Amino acid sequence: MHWDDTQLDLEETKPTRKAGAYLRRLWPFFRRYVGRVIAAGVLLLVSTGLGLLGPVLLKRAIDVNIGHGDLRGLGVT
């Protein structure tokens, strides 16, 4: 199979409608799920934050608690 090096015509690749028109048309179907989408976004941010907390706590445990021989603080961290 041989690849043809011709350029695509830019007029053929342009969308015929703007994205806003599509969103306005679909909005009635998604309106009832807005609360769920917002809740999912918030939970995604919380999950990401908690995922980043693990390495920070591990760094503190190694640098501060183990470094100073504080085994009691290690249990808290």
Number of C-alpha atoms within 10 A of each C-alpha: 3 4 5 6 6 6 6 8 8 7 8 8 8 9 8 8 8 9 10 9 10 10 11 9 10 11 12 10 8 10 9 10 11 11 10 10 12 11 12 12 12 12 12 12 12 12 12 11 11 11 11 11 11 11 11 10 13 14 12 16 20 14 11 15 19 14 11 11 11 12 13 10 14 16 9 8 14
